[in-house]
C-alpha cells in the first residue's frame, strides 16, 4: 500500500503526509482527552511518534513547523477580535507593567543560570532570553479549553504573552548588534533610518487600513452573500497582516493580533471569527504535531546531562520568579502557582531567536540543537506539570461537580442564564404558567442548593458560545439574561445578538448607562435591577404618609412615564446634562396635579441632583 501511495504521489499531490497527520490527530487527541491528559499532549505524542525520532513517516518536520506557525498567527488574530481598543487600553498597565517586570526578572535570572552552567555571557543571554519567551500556543490552547481567556487571571496571562511577543523584535535587533563583526560593518545612515522607519510605517499602515478600509471591505464582501468569499476575505486579512509585519522585521503573530484588535468593533466580527476558527484549530494542532516531530531524541540522548539539567533548572528558576512576581503583586497563592506552572516552559519564539543567533555566528549548530531540544522538552513537560498541579490544588481551586449536570442538548422554550436572587424570582411566573424552561448557572453550590428545593439547574458559562448552543439558545423562543455582573451580561447579550439574531432577549441591567448598553446590544427588554423595587418602596412611603391607593398608583405611573421619556432621549444620544429642563417640567407638572405649588428654584435644585452622573438610577 505504501508503494502504491508513493507511486501515486509521483503523478500528483503527495497525500500520504496529509492523511497520516490527520489520522494521528483524530486518533491521539480524543484518546488523550479521554484520559484527561489534554489535547496538547496528544498532539505532541502523535508528532513524536510520526517524526524522525519515531517511525519516521514524516522526514522533514521543520517544513511542517514553518507552515504550522500560522496556527499561532490565527490564534492571536482571534484573541485580538475579543480585545476592543478600550479593553486593550485598560490592560496597558498589565502589558507594560507586569509583562516588562516578568520578562526582565526572568531574563536576568536565566542569563545568570546560563553563566553558571558554563556558557559564555552572550550565549547565556541568548539561551536565557529564548527560554523567557513562553509558548503562546500552549498557554492559549489550555486557557481556551478551560474558558479562562476572558477571566481576570486569563487576561493577566494574555497581557504577559503580548509583551513577550513584542519583546522578540528588540531581541532580534540585539542579536544583529551582538553578531561577530564582519568585513563590511559600516552601515550608512539611510539604511539605519530605513530599518527603524519600516516597522513604524507597517504599524501606521495597519492602523489606517483597519480604521478606514477593512470594515467597508467586508461590507462589500457581505453584499455578495457568498460565504466562501467572506472566508477568503478573513484569511486575506490575517495572512496579509502577518506578511506585512514579517516583511517589516516584526512578528507575524503581532501583525495578526493588531488586525484582530482593529476589527474587534466591526459589525462583521463574529462572522470573521467563525470563518477563521476552523483554520486556526487545524493549523494550531499541526503546530503541536510539528513540535513533537522536531524533538530530536538522538540529540537529547547524546547531550542528556546538559539538556536535563538545563530543563530542570530553567523551569524551576523561571517558575519561582513568576510565582514571586505574582505574589508581590498580590495574586493569590493558587493563581500564582498556576501561572508559574503554565508559563514555566520556553516557547516557539525561542526557535526564531536561536536560529537567528546561529545564522549570525553567535552560537554554533550543536549548541543551537541543544538549546532547541531544551525548549521542546520543556514544552512537552508542561501538560504533565499542569496535570500534577490539578491533583494538588483540585480541592481548593476547582469547584466540586458532585450532583451537578453540565448543559448539553437542552431544548426548553425559555432559557434562563443566571439563577441568583433575580433569576429565581423571574423564573417563578414562567414555571407557574407551565412553560418549558432551561436554566444554566456557573455556581455549583447554588445549583446544588436549587436542586434541594426542586429546581433543575445545569452547569454552564453563558459567556461561551459553545455553552449557549448546548443550552439550546439557537432553538429557544425567549432568553432571560439574569447574571449579576455588568460586563458579563453585556457580553452575553452581544453574543446572542450576533449568533442568534432571531431569538428575543430580556436582560437584567445594573443602572441606566448599562440599560442603554444592553438596548444597543440588541436586548428587546431590560429592567434595572433596583428600579421597580425602589419605586414600590417609595410608593409605600407616600401611602404610609396618607396617600390613597389611587393617588399612589397615579404617582408611580407618572414616575415610570417620565423615566421612560428621559431614557428614550438618552438612548437617542442626548447628553444627560440636557435633560434637566425635562425633569423640572415633569416635577412641576406632577406637583400641580397633586395640588402642591413648587418654586422653579427648588425644582432646578432637585433636577440637578437627579441628573448627577454618579447616580445609578
N, C-alpha and C positions, 0 to 999 in steps of 0.2 A: 504493500500500500504506500509506504514511504517512497519507494522507487517511482511508482506511477505519479505521485504528487510532485516529486522533483521534476519528472519529465514534463508534466503539465505546466509547471512553473516556467519552464524554458520557453513556452509558447505564449505566455501571457503573465497575468498578475500572480505573484507567489502568495497563495492564500494560506500556506502552511503556518507561518508565524502568527498570522491573524487568528486563525482557528485555534491554535494552541494557546495563545494568550487569552482569548475569550473563554475557552474551555477551562483554563486554570482559574480564571476569576469566578466563573459561575459555580465551580465546584468547591474551591477553597474558602471563599468568603462566607457563604452560608454555613459551611461546616464550622468555621472558627467563631462565627456569630452565635451558633447554637451552643458552642462550648463556652460562651461568654468570654472569649478571648479578643473580640473586636475585629472589625473589618480590616484595619491597617495591618495587623499581624498576619491575617490571612493572605493579603496581597504580598507582603514581604516573604512569607514562607513559600508561596507559589513561585515567586520570582527567583528565589534561591534555588528551588528545585529545577527550574527550566534553564537557568543560566549556565555559564561555563563551569561553575563550581558544582553543578548538579548533573543532570542528564544531558546538558549542552544542546538542547533543541534550539536555543537562541544563542548564536555565536557572537553577535555584536550588540550587547546591551547598551553601549554608550550612545549609539544612534537612536535607540528607542527612548533613552532617557532625555535626549535633547528635544525630541518631539513631545514627550510626555510632560515636559515642564510647562506646556501650555495649559495643563490642568491647574497648576498653581496660579497661572495668569488669570484664568477664568474664575477661579475661586475668589481671588481678590477683587475681580470685577463685580461679582455678586455681593461681596461684602460692601463694596463701595455703593451699590444700589440701595443698601439699607442705611448708609451713612449720609444723611442730608447735610448740606454745608453747615447748618446751625448746630446739628448734633456733633459734627466733626470739630467745629469751633469750641463746643463745650468740652471736648476731650483734649484740648490743646495742652493743658497742664499735665495730664497723664502722659501724652505722647512725648512732649519735650521736657517734662519733669521726671516722671517715673521712668520713662524709656531711656533718657540720657543717663540717669543715675544707675540703672541696671547695666546698661551696655558699658559704661565707663568703669564701674567697680569690677564687673566680671572680666573685662578686658585686662585691667591691671593685674588682678589675681591670677588669671590663667597665663598671662605672659610670664609672671614670676614662677609659676609651676613649670612652664616650659624650660626656663633657665635652669631650675633645679634638676630637671630631667636630663640636662646635658646639652641642650640645643643652644646655638648662638642667639644672642638677644634679638636680632632681626628675625631669625627663623622662628624663635619662640613667640614673637609678637604675631607673626602671620598665623602660626598654629593656633594661638590662643584666641585671636580675633575671629578666625574662622569658626571656632567652636562656640563663640558667643552668639553667632547667628542661629537662633532656634529654628527648627523646621516648621515653617508656616503651614505646610501641607498637613503634617501630622497633627499639630495642635488644632488647626481649624477643623479638620475632619472629626476629631474627638469632641470638640465643643459643639460642632454642628449636630452630631449624632445624639448628644445629650440635650440639645435645645438650649444651650447656655450662652450662645453668642450675644444675645441681647440683654443678658443679666449684667449687673454691675461688675461682678467678678470676671465675666467673659469680656466685657468692654475694656477692663484694665489690661487683660492679656492681649487683646487685639491692638490696643494702643502701643504696647511694648513691641509687638511684632511689626507694626507700621514703622516705628522708629528704627528697628533693626534693618528693615528693608531699605530705608533711606540711608542708613549708615554704610551700605555696601558701596555707594557711589564715592564718598571720600576715601574709603579703604582702597578701592581700585586705583584712585588717583595717587594715593600714598605708595602703593606698590610700584607705580611708574617712577616715583621720586626715589625710592629706595633701591631701584634696579641698578646693578653694576654699570658704571659709566662705559659708554661705547665710544667709538672714534668720532662720531658726529653728535655731540651733546649740546651744540649751540642751536637753540630754537629761537627763531625770530619772533619779534613782538606780535606780529599779525597772527601767527599760529597760536600763540598763547591766548590772545584775545578771543580768537575763534573757538578754542577749546573751552573757554569759560562761557562765552555767549551762546553757544549751541544748545546746551542743556536748558538755559534760561529761556531761550527762544522756543524750545519744544514745549515747555510748561505753559508759556503765554499763548502759544498757538492752540494747545489743547483746551485751555480755558475759553478762548474765543470760539472755537468750534463747538464746545459744549453749551455755551450760552446762546449762540446765535444760529447755529446750523443744525445741531443734532435733533432738536425737537421738531422743527419743520421737515427735516429729512424723514423722520419716522412717520410724520403725518402724511407725507406723500406715499410712503410705502403702505401705510394702513389703508389709504384710499383705494389701493389696488385690490384689497380684500383677498390677497393671496398669502396664506400662512407661510409658505416656503420663502417668499420674498422678505417677509419680516424677519424670519430666521436668518436669512443671508445677510440682511442689514445689521442684525445684532452681532453676528460673527465678524462682519466687516469692521464694526466699531471697536470690538475687543482686540482683534488682531492688528488693526490699523494703529490703535493707540500703543499697543505693545511694540510694534515695529518702529513707530516714531521715537519712542523713548530709548529703544535699544540702539537705533542709529545715532542718537544724540549722546550716547555714553551713559544713559541712565538705566534703571531697572525696568524690564518688560512688565513685571508684576505691578510696579508703581504706576506705570502708564495706564494699565487696565483699571487699577483702583481709582485713579483720578477720573477716568472716563465714567466709571460707575457713579462716583460722587456727583459729577456734573449732570448725570441722568436721573439722579435719585428723586428729583422733584418733577420729573416728566410724567405726563398722564399715561405714557406707554411703559412705565417702569415694570409693572407686573408682567406684562406681555413679554418684554425683553428678558426678564428673569426666567420666565417659563421656557423661552426659546433656547437660552444658553445653558440652563441647568443640566439637560441630558449630556451635552458635550463635556461640561465640567466634570460630571460624575465619572464618565468613561475615561477621560484623559487623566484625572487625578488617580483613579485606580491603576491606570497604565503607569503613572509615575511611580507608585509604590512597587509595582511589579518590577520596573526597571531598576529601582534602588536595590531590591533583593537580588536581581541578576548581576548587578555591578559589584556586589561583595565578592572579592577575590579570596577564597578560602586558602589558596596557596600562599598568598602574601601574609594573611593572618597567621598561618602555620609557621612560616619562616621567621616571622617577627612577633610571635605571640607574646613575648615578655614585654616589649616596649608598648605594643598595642594594648594589651590587657591592663598594664599599669597606667597608660595614658587615659584609657576609657574610664577606669575606676576613679583615678584622682581628679580628672577634669569634671566628670559628672558630679562627684561629691563636692568639690570646691564651688562649682557653679551653682549647684543646688543650695548649698549653705549660704552663699551670697544672696541668692534670690530670696530665700526664706528670711534672712536677716533684714533685707531691704523692705520686704513686705511687712514684717513685724514692726520695723522702725516707723513705717507709715500707717501703723495702727490697723493692719489687717488681722483677722482672727487667726488662731493657730491652724485651724483646718484649712482655711483659704491659702495661707502661706505655704503649708505643706503641699497642697495640691498644685500650686503654681510652681513650686520648686521641682516637683517630680515631672510635671507636664512640660516644663521648659528647660529641663536639665540636659537635654541632648544637643548635639550640633545639628545643622540644617543644610538644606540644598544650596544655599548661597555660599557655603564653605567650599563646595566643589568649584564654583566660579573663581573664588579668591585663590585657592590653591593652584588651579590650572593657570591663572594669570601670573602668579608668582613663579611657577615653574617656567613659563614662557619667557619671563623677564630675567631668568637666571638667578633668582634669589634662593630657590630650593631646587634640588635635582630630582630626577624621575623616581628613584626608590623612596625618597623622603615624601614626595607627593603621594605615592601609593600608600605609605604608612599613615599619613595624615587623613587621606580619604577613607581608608579602611577604619580608622578610629571613629570618624564621624558616622559612617554607615552602621558600625556595631552599636554605637550609642542610640541611633535611630531604631535599630531592631530591638534593643533592650527596653526602650521606653514603654511600649504597651505592656510588657511584663511587670514593670515597676508600677504602672498605673493600676494593674490588677491587684498587685500586692498592697498598694495603698488603700484600695477599695475594701479589702478584707480587714485592714487595720482600722479604718475610720468608718466602716459601714454603720456602726451603731450610733455614732454621733452626728454624721453628716448626711446620711441618706434616710429619707422617711421610710417607715415600715409600710409595706404594701399588703400586710395581712388583712384579709377581709375586704380588700379594695379591688374593684374590677376596672380595667382600663377601657376607655371608649373605643369601640370598634364595631362598625356596621350598624350604628343606631339609626332609627328611622322615624322618630317622633315628628309630628306635625309642627310642634313648637320646640325650639332648642333654647335652653336657659344656660348662659355662660356665667358662672359665679353664683355660689349658693351660700353667701353670708347672710347677714340680717336682712338686707334689702331683697336679695333673691328669694329668700324663704317666704317673705310676705307676698312678694309679687307672684309667686307660684300658686298660692292658695286659691285665688279665683279661677285660675285655669284648671286646676285639679278638681275644684268643686263642680265645674261645668263638664267634667269628664273628657277634657281634651287630651290627646296623646302628647305627652311631654317627655323630652330627654333633657337630662341635667348633667353638666360637667363642672368640675372644680379641680384645683390642683393642691388642695389642703387635705391630706389623707386623714388627719384627726377629725376634721369636720365631716368628711364623708362617712367615717365610722359612726360618729355621733348621730348623723342624719339617719343612718340605717336603723339605729335603735328606736327611732320614733316613726319608722315606716317609710322613709324617703329613699328611693333608689337613685344614688348619685354616682356617676362614673368619674374616674380619674382622667384628667386631660388638661393640657395647657392651651387655652383659647387663642394665644398669640401665634401658634404654629399652624400653618396651612394644612399639613397632613392630619393634624388632630381635628381640625374643623371638618375636613372631608370625612374622617372616620366617625365623627359625631353626627353626621347627616346634614351638615349645613347646606349642601347642594340641593337637597330634596325638601327641606323644611319650608313651611308656609310663613313662619314668623320666627325671628331670633331676638331674644332678650339679652342684652349685654348688661349684666348686673355686677361687674367687677368693681372693686373699690379703689383702684389706682388709676389716676387720670391718664398717664401715658399709655398704660396697658389698654384701657378702654378705647382710646383713640386709635391705637394700633390695630386692635381687633376690628373696629368699625371700618378702617381703611382696607383691611384685608377682605372683609365681606363685600365692600363696595366694588373692589377690583376683581374679585374672583367669583362672587355670586351676586351679580347686579340685579337679578330679578327677585331676590328674597327681601321681604320687608324686615327692617331692623329697628328695634327700640333700644334705647340706652340710658343708663343712669349717668348723669353728669355731676361734676363736682361743684361748679359755680357757673356764673353767667358766661365768662370767657370760654370755659370748657364746653358749655352748651352750644355756643356758636361754632367752635371747632368741630363738634360732632355733626351738627347740621351740614356743615360744609364737607364733612367726610361721608355724607350720603345717608345719615340716620333719618328715618321717617318721623320718629317721635322721640323726644328726650325729656327728661324731667330732672331738675336739680334735686339732689338727694334730701335737702332740708327745706325746700321751698314750701311744699304743701303742709308739712308738719308745723313749720314756723307760722304759717298763715292761720292754720286751725288754732294754734296756741294763742296767737293774738286775738282771734275771734272769740275764744273762750274768755279772754281777759275783758273785752268790752262787754261780753254777756254778763260776767260777774259784776260789772260796774253798772248794770241796769239796762243794757240794750236788749230789745226784743229779738226773738228768733228771726223775724223778717228783716229787721234792721241789720242784724249781724250778717245774715246771708247776703243782703244787698251790698254791704260794705266789702265783704270778702270777694264778691264777684267784681266789684269795682277795682279792687287792688289787682286781681288777676288780669282784668282787661287792660288796665294801664301798664302793667308789667309787660304784657304781650305787645303793646304798642312800642314800648321802648326797645324790647328785644328785636322786633322786626326791623326797626330803624338802625339798630346796631348791626344786625345781620346784613343790612344793605350797605354797610360800610361807614355809617355816620359815627363820628367820634362821640364817646360818652360825655365829653365836656359840653357838647352842643345840645344835650338833652335836658339841661336844667330848666329851660323855659317850659318844656312839656311837663316836667314834674311840677313846676309852680302852678301851671294852669290846671293840671289834674287835681292837685291838692286843694286849690281854691274852689274848684267846681264841686269836689266831694264834700268839702266843708259846708258850702252853701246848701247842698242837697240835704245836709243833716241839720240845717238851721243854725250854723255856727259862723261867725264872721272872723276871717283870718287876714291879718295885715300882710301886705306884699313882702315887707322886710322879713317877717317870720317865715313866710313860705320860701323865700330865697335862701335863708339860712338852712332850712330843713332840706331843700333840694341840693344844696352844696354838700351836706353831709351824706345824703343818699347816693350821690354820684361819685363819692370818693373812690379812687381806683383800687384801694385795698379792700373794698367791700366784696364779700363773697356771694352777694345776692345773685 
